[in-house]
Amino acid sequence: MSDLLRMTGLASGMDTQSIVEGLISAQRYKTTKLQGEQKKVEWKQEAWKTMNSKLYSFYTGKLSDVRMTATYSAKKSVLSDTSLATVKASSNAVLGTQELTVEALAKSGYLTGGQITKKQDGTSIDVTSSTKISDLGLMEEGGASKTISLKVGGEDKSVELKADMTMAQVAKAFADQGLNASFDANQKRFFISSKESGLAANFTIGSTTDNKTQSLLNGLGLTSADAVKRDGKDAEITLNGAKFTSKTNTFDINGLSISVNKLSDKDASGNSVVSTLTTSTDVDGIYDTIKSFFKEYNELIKEMDTKYNADDASKYKMLTDDEKEAMSEDEVEKWENKIKDALLRRDANLDKVISSFKNSMMSAIEIDGKQYSLSNFGINTLNYFEAGDNEKGMYHIDGNADDETTKSKDDVLKKMIGSDPELVQKFFSQLTSGLYNSLQQQMSRVEGTRSYGKLYDDKLLQSSYDKLTKDIKEQETYVSDLEDKYYEQFAKMETALSKMQNQTNSLASMLG
């Protein structure tokens, strides 16, 4: 069928394209409507993916942390001499004051070789990393190798040296035996050290009665005559009168991790000055953990309430391409945002999550026969007239310096952490476990409806999207077939009219 025929009827003079478009316009609109419905489902999928990501992050992060009892057992340790050591207290650390002195710091075994500037015969030489042992006149080319005995970390080892080995290769030979070793061409020295600190990791280069081997070691600056050797050493502290040693400068003792930085000062009598180490409940740390939890909780509950209580956008229909063409970009964006903002309005899945949040936080927890709620800890929602839009589910901590609405009130929570941390631990771990368990149950996989870890029916939404894809394709095929049908009918009509005109012209010619 020619494009010309689709533009206008040759015989009839009619605009067949306009007529056909008019006949199928209703069916084209059905296609446009289906495409709009699919775009709306896509927007809803995106809205839920974003919301689910935030909720899952909260579930695996802050919420998971605060339900653990260890969170409320945090302790801190303070030294009277803060430069002496860094101390970290675990939840198992014993409360109270202890006495600490640092008697020794852990060190690695270290050898600074003698400077190599002369050959065996006493002539000067500029030694580099590529200088060979034979270049120093310490071994003859082709001569037998020399074995140097070592003891590394209590283990007997050896290094085999050959005349054609360079200074760099000599260093590598020592490194291959479990040491740090290098040759510094600027300083003309070997530097060798044990890989770990402490007495047990120390190393020694064995002495020898073989004069040639001894001469070799001397020439390389590796004997006590020309090298400086510092032996590996354990760290040593005294805690409450008991001595402790460590191959490193860190001691793990009864819930305390003590990393020493320097030796204790000495008094006039030469005795180590005692530093006091005080371990107490980390009130501020526990308080900040609870405060941080409610900050994230409040942000989520406000966002969910805002989306659930969004204004009705039913009058805002999905725009067609023609409608978008007639509007500015800003007008289109504002129109579509009205629809997007209302995608989760009165959403049943969102309502269930919101209920889990609010019901869990309103729960009463029984501890030792007594009922406790958040209000007992100075944590409450604002009254109806104080709270802003969609903020009625948000909690405020009395005395919180960062909260303008409650900062002037008595800080009940902080006082209770200091006076009864065990009560705080039991209450908040049980309270938040309730919300955690509720969300965990909702995140369970439901065949054909919901994937694991989702708080919405992602599979149903995808099914709706896929069905619309199928419906759109079928509708487009139907419109295309219908369009061809109408054009075919008009083509037949044009052919008939053309024949009639030809017959009329022939008859007129005959009569004329």
C-alpha positions in Angstrom: 0.0 0.0 0.0 1.6 3.3 -1.1 2.3 6.2 1.3 0.6 8.5 -1.2 -2.7 6.6 -0.7 -2.3 6.9 3.1 -2.1 10.7 2.7 -5.1 11.3 0.5 -7.5 9.4 -1.7 -6.5 9.7 -5.4 -10.0 9.0 -6.7 -12.1 10.3 -3.8 -10.0 13.2 -2.8 -10.5 12.3 0.9 -7.7 12.7 3.5 -7.7 8.9 4.3 -4.9 9.2 6.9 -6.9 11.6 9.0 -10.0 9.5 8.7 -8.1 6.3 9.7 -6.4 8.1 12.6 -9.8 9.2 13.8 -11.2 5.7 13.5 -8.4 4.2 15.6 -7.8 7.1 18.0 -9.8 5.4 20.8 -7.7 2.3 20.4 -4.4 4.3 20.4 -5.6 6.0 23.6 -6.0 2.5 25.2 -2.4 1.8 24.4 -1.3 5.2 25.9 -3.3 4.5 29.0 -1.7 1.1 29.4 1.8 2.6 29.0 0.9 5.2 31.6 -0.3 2.5 34.0 3.0 0.6 33.5 5.1 3.7 34.1 3.2 4.3 37.3 3.9 0.7 38.4 7.6 1.3 37.6 7.6 4.4 39.7 6.0 2.5 42.6 8.7 -0.2 42.3 11.4 2.5 42.5 9.7 4.1 45.5 9.5 0.8 47.4 13.0 -0.2 46.5 14.3 3.1 48.0 12.2 2.7 51.1 13.0 -0.9 51.5 16.8 -0.1 51.2 16.5 2.4 54.0 14.5 0.0 56.2 16.8 -2.9 55.6 19.9 -0.8 56.4 18.2 0.2 59.7 17.3 -3.4 60.4 20.8 -4.7 59.8 22.5 -1.7 61.3 21.3 0.4 64.2 18.4 -1.8 65.1 20.5 -5.0 65.1 23.1 -3.3 67.3 20.9 -1.8 70.0 19.1 -5.2 70.6 22.4 -6.7 71.7 22.9 -6.6 75.5 26.6 -5.9 75.1 25.7 -2.5 73.6 24.6 -1.4 77.1 27.5 -2.9 78.9 30.1 -0.6 77.4 32.8 0.5 79.7 35.6 3.0 79.5 39.0 3.2 81.2 40.9 6.3 82.0 44.6 6.5 83.0 45.9 9.3 85.2 48.9 9.5 82.9 47.3 9.5 79.4 50.6 9.5 77.7 51.7 6.2 79.3 49.3 3.9 77.5 46.0 3.6 75.5 43.4 1.5 77.3 40.3 0.0 75.8 37.7 -1.7 78.1 35.5 -4.5 76.8 32.1 -5.2 78.3 33.8 -7.9 80.5 36.2 -5.4 82.2 35.9 -5.1 85.9 34.8 -1.8 87.3 37.1 -0.1 89.7 40.6 1.5 90.0 43.9 -0.4 89.4 47.6 0.6 89.5 49.8 0.4 86.5 53.5 0.8 85.8 55.3 0.2 82.5 58.8 -1.4 83.1 59.8 -2.2 79.5 58.7 -1.8 75.9 58.7 -4.5 73.4 61.5 -4.3 70.8 62.5 -6.2 67.7 66.0 -7.6 67.4 68.0 -5.2 65.2 71.4 -5.2 63.7 73.0 -2.1 62.1 75.9 -3.4 60.1 79.3 -1.7 60.1 80.1 0.6 57.2 81.8 -1.1 54.3 84.3 1.3 52.6 87.4 -0.9 52.1 88.4 -4.1 50.4 90.1 -6.9 52.3 93.5 -5.4 51.4 92.6 -2.0 52.9 92.1 -0.1 49.6 89.0 2.1 49.4 86.0 1.0 47.3 82.6 2.6 46.5 80.3 -0.1 47.5 76.8 -0.3 45.9 74.0 -2.8 45.9 75.5 -4.5 42.9 79.0 -4.9 44.4 80.0 -8.5 44.7 81.6 -10.3 47.6 84.6 -11.0 45.3 84.9 -7.3 44.5 85.7 -6.8 48.2 88.4 -9.4 48.1 86.5 -11.5 50.7 86.1 -14.6 48.6 87.8 -15.8 45.4 85.8 -16.3 42.3 85.0 -20.0 41.8 86.0 -20.8 45.4 83.9 -22.8 47.8 80.8 -21.1 49.4 80.7 -20.2 53.1 77.9 -21.2 55.4 76.8 -18.6 58.0 74.8 -20.0 61.0 71.8 -18.2 62.3 69.3 -18.6 65.0 65.9 -17.0 64.2 63.1 -17.1 66.8 64.9 -20.0 68.5 65.2 -22.0 65.2 68.6 -22.9 63.8 69.0 -21.7 60.2 71.9 -20.9 57.9 72.9 -18.6 55.0 75.1 -19.8 52.2 77.3 -17.0 50.7 79.1 -17.2 47.4 81.8 -15.0 45.8 79.7 -13.8 43.0 76.8 -12.7 45.2 76.0 -9.0 45.2 75.3 -7.0 48.4 71.6 -7.0 47.4 71.7 -10.8 47.0 73.4 -11.2 50.4 70.6 -9.2 52.0 68.0 -11.4 50.2 69.7 -14.5 51.5 69.2 -13.3 55.1 65.6 -12.2 54.3 64.9 -15.7 52.9 65.5 -17.0 56.4 62.7 -15.1 58.0 64.3 -11.7 58.7 63.9 -8.2 57.4 67.2 -7.4 55.6 68.4 -4.8 53.2 71.6 -3.1 52.0 71.6 0.7 52.1 74.0 1.9 49.3 74.0 5.4 50.7 75.1 4.3 54.2 77.2 1.4 52.9 75.6 -0.8 55.6 73.4 -3.9 56.0 70.3 -3.5 58.2 68.8 -6.7 59.6 66.0 -7.1 62.0 63.5 -9.7 63.2 60.0 -9.6 61.7 58.3 -9.5 65.1 59.0 -7.8 68.4 59.7 -9.7 71.6 62.4 -11.9 73.0 61.1 -15.0 71.4 61.5 -13.6 67.9 65.2 -12.5 68.5 67.9 -13.5 66.1 71.7 -14.0 66.3 74.4 -14.4 63.7 76.5 -17.3 64.9 80.2 -16.9 65.7 82.7 -19.2 63.9 86.2 -20.5 64.5 86.8 -20.6 60.8 89.1 -17.6 60.2 88.1 -17.2 56.6 84.4 -17.2 57.5 85.1 -14.8 60.4 87.0 -12.6 58.0 84.1 -12.7 55.6 81.6 -11.6 58.3 84.0 -8.8 59.4 84.4 -7.6 55.8 80.6 -7.4 55.5 80.3 -5.5 58.8 78.2 -8.2 60.4 80.2 -9.0 63.6 80.1 -7.4 67.0 83.4 -5.7 66.2 81.8 -3.3 63.7 78.0 -3.9 63.9 75.6 -2.6 66.5 73.1 -5.3 67.7 70.1 -4.6 69.8 68.4 -7.8 71.1 64.7 -8.4 70.9 62.9 -7.7 74.1 59.4 -8.3 75.7 57.3 -5.5 77.0 56.7 -5.7 80.8 54.1 -4.0 83.0 53.0 -4.3 86.6 49.3 -4.3 87.2 48.1 -4.3 90.8 51.5 -5.7 91.8 51.5 -8.6 89.3 54.0 -8.6 86.5 52.9 -9.3 82.9 55.0 -9.7 79.7 54.1 -9.5 76.1 56.0 -9.9 72.8 54.2 -6.8 71.6 53.4 -3.6 73.4 49.7 -4.6 73.8 48.4 -6.6 76.8 45.0 -8.2 77.0 44.2 -8.7 80.6 40.8 -9.4 82.2 38.7 -7.4 79.7 41.3 -4.6 79.2 43.4 -4.0 76.1 46.4 -2.0 77.3 48.8 -0.6 74.6 51.8 0.9 76.2 53.6 3.9 74.7 56.4 4.7 77.1 58.2 3.7 80.3 56.8 4.9 83.6 58.6 7.9 85.0 60.9 7.3 88.0 60.7 9.0 91.4 63.6 10.3 93.4 64.4 6.8 94.6 64.4 5.3 91.1 61.1 3.5 91.5 58.5 3.6 88.8 55.7 6.1 89.3 52.3 4.4 89.6 49.6 5.5 87.3 45.9 4.8 88.3 43.7 3.1 85.8 40.0 3.7 86.5 37.3 1.6 84.7 33.7 2.7 84.8 30.4 2.4 82.9 30.6 4.4 79.6 27.5 6.5 80.3 28.1 8.9 77.4 28.8 6.1 75.0 25.6 4.2 75.9 23.6 7.4 75.8 24.9 8.4 72.4 24.1 4.9 71.1 20.5 5.2 72.2 20.3 8.8 70.9 21.7 7.7 67.5 19.1 4.9 67.3 16.2 7.3 67.9 17.6 9.8 65.4 17.5 7.2 62.6 14.2 5.8 63.9 12.6 9.2 63.8 13.8 9.9 60.3 12.3 6.7 59.1 8.9 7.0 60.9 8.5 10.5 59.6 9.3 9.5 56.0 6.9 6.6 56.2 4.1 8.6 57.7 4.6 11.3 55.1 4.3 8.8 52.3 1.4 7.0 53.9 -0.6 10.2 54.6 0.2 11.9 51.3 -2.4 14.0 49.6 -4.8 12.2 47.2 -3.5 12.6 43.7 -6.3 10.8 41.8 -7.0 13.9 39.8 -3.5 13.8 38.4 -3.7 11.4 35.5 -0.6 10.1 33.7 0.4 12.6 31.0 0.4 11.6 27.3 3.2 12.7 25.0 0.9 15.3 23.4 0.0 16.7 26.8 3.7 16.9 27.8 4.4 18.8 24.6 1.9 21.4 25.5 3.5 22.0 28.9 6.9 23.3 30.1 9.4 21.0 31.6 8.8 22.5 35.1 5.1 22.0 34.7 5.6 18.4 33.7 7.9 17.7 36.6 5.5 19.2 39.2 2.6 17.3 37.7 4.5 14.0 37.8 5.8 14.6 41.3 2.3 14.9 42.6 1.7 11.4 41.3 5.0 10.1 42.6 4.4 11.6 46.1 1.2 9.7 46.4 2.4 6.3 45.2 2.6 4.8 48.7 -0.5 6.6 50.0 -2.6 4.2 52.2 -0.3 1.4 51.1 -1.1 -1.8 53.0 2.5 -3.0 53.2 3.7 0.4 54.4 0.9 0.5 57.0 2.0 -2.8 58.4 5.6 -1.6 58.8 4.5 1.6 60.4 2.4 -0.3 62.9 5.4 -2.5 63.7 7.5 0.6 64.5 4.9 2.3 66.6 3.5 -0.7 68.4 7.0 -2.0 69.3 8.0 1.4 70.8 4.8 1.6 72.8 5.4 -1.8 74.4 5.6 -2.2 78.1 8.6 -4.4 79.2 8.4 -6.4 82.4 11.7 -6.4 84.4 11.9 -8.1 87.8 8.2 -7.9 88.2 7.8 -4.2 87.2 6.5 -2.7 84.0 8.6 -0.2 82.2 8.0 1.9 79.1 10.0 4.6 77.2 8.4 7.3 79.3 10.1 5.9 82.4 13.4 6.7 80.8 12.4 10.3 79.8 11.7 9.4 76.2 8.3 10.5 74.8 6.4 11.7 71.7 5.3 15.3 71.6 1.6 16.0 72.3 -0.8 16.5 69.4 -0.5 20.2 69.2 3.3 20.4 69.6 4.2 17.8 67.0 4.5 18.9 63.4 2.9 17.2 60.4 3.8 13.5 60.3 6.0 13.9 63.4 3.6 12.5 65.9 5.4 9.1 65.9 8.8 10.7 66.6 10.4 10.2 70.0 12.3 12.9 71.9 14.8 12.4 74.7 14.4 14.7 77.7 17.5 16.8 78.2 18.9 16.0 74.7 21.1 19.1 73.9 20.4 18.6 70.2 16.6 18.7 70.6 15.1 22.2 70.8 11.8 20.9 72.1 13.1 18.9 75.1 16.7 20.1 75.9 15.6 22.1 78.9 14.1 19.1 80.6 15.8 16.8 83.2 18.0 14.2 81.5 16.4 11.1 83.0 18.0 8.7 80.6 21.6 9.7 81.3 20.9 9.5 85.1 19.5 6.0 84.7 22.4 4.8 82.7 24.7 5.9 85.4 22.7 4.6 88.3 21.3 1.4 86.9 22.9 0.3 83.6 21.6 -3.2 84.0 18.0 -2.0 83.9 18.7 0.1 80.8 20.4 -2.9 79.2 17.4 -5.2 79.8 14.8 -2.7 78.8 16.2 -1.4 75.5 17.5 -4.8 74.3 14.0 -6.3 74.8 12.2 -3.3 73.4 14.2 -3.2 70.2 14.3 -7.0 69.8 10.5 -6.8 69.5 10.8 -4.5 66.5 13.6 -6.5 65.0 11.7 -9.8 65.2 8.6 -8.2 63.7 10.5 -6.8 60.7 12.3 -10.1 60.4 9.0 -12.0 60.1 7.7 -9.5 57.5 10.9 -10.0 55.5 10.3 -13.7 55.1 10.0 -15.0 51.5 6.4 -15.6 50.3 6.2 -17.7 47.1 5.1 -15.7 44.2 4.5 -12.6 46.3 7.6 -11.5 48.1 11.4 -12.1 48.0 13.4 -12.6 51.2 14.5 -9.3 52.7 11.7 -7.3 51.2 8.9 -5.5 53.2 6.7 -5.1 50.2 5.3 -7.5 47.5 8.0 -7.0 45.0 7.0 -10.1 43.0 3.4 -9.0 42.6 4.5 -5.6 41.5 6.9 -7.2 38.9 4.0 -9.5 37.8 1.8 -6.4 37.2 4.6 -4.8 35.3 5.1 -7.9 33.1 1.4 -8.3 32.4 1.2 -4.6 31.3 4.1 -5.3 29.0 2.2 -8.1 27.4 -1.1 -6.1 27.3 0.7 -3.2 25.6 2.3 -5.4 23.0 -1.1 -7.1 22.2 -2.8 -3.7 22.0 -0.2 -2.3 19.7 -0.6 -5.3 17.4 -4.3 -4.9 17.5 -4.0 -1.2 16.5 -1.6 -2.0 13.8 -3.9 -4.7 12.3 -6.9 -2.4 12.6 -5.0 0.4 10.9 -4.1 -1.9 8.0 -7.7 -3.1 7.8 -9.0 0.4 7.4 -6.4 1.4 4.8 -7.2 -1.8 2.9 -10.9 -0.9 2.9 -10.2 2.6 1.7 -7.9 1.2 -1.0 -10.6 -1.0 -2.3 -13.0 2.0 -2.3 -10.5 4.1 -4.2 -10.0 1.3 -6.8 -13.8 1.0 -7.3 -14.1 4.8 -7.7 -11.3 4.9 -10.1 -12.9 2.2 -12.3 -16.2 4.1 -12.2 -14.5 7.3 -13.2 -12.8 5.6 -16.1 -16.0 4.1 -17.3 -17.8 7.4 -17.1 -15.0 9.1 -19.0 -15.2 6.4 -21.7 -19.0 6.7 -22.1 -18.7 10.5 -22.3 -16.1 10.2 -25.0 -18.3 7.9 -27.0 -21.3 10.1 -26.7 -19.3 13.2 -27.6 
